[in-house]
Amino acid sequence: MNKNRETIRKGIKPRRNIGLFLYGRLRKIHKAVAYCKLHKCYLEPKDITEKQCNKKKCKYKEEV
């Protein structure tokens, strides 16, 4: 079992400056580039390219 992966399912309590990212990942907020108002989660650059937010002109994405 990999201890480096932090998710909600494993019950790790969020520490300071840690937020919920796409797919339930817990990461440091300063690494986020956008926030999704629809899903109420932060997005990393790889999440934006995967979901093609820029191509679809997503109206729920806010720059952080």
Secondary structure, 3 states (H helix, E strand, C coil): CCCCCCECCCCCCCCCCEEEEHHHEEEEHHHCCEEECCCCEEECHHHHHHHCHHHHCCCCEEEC
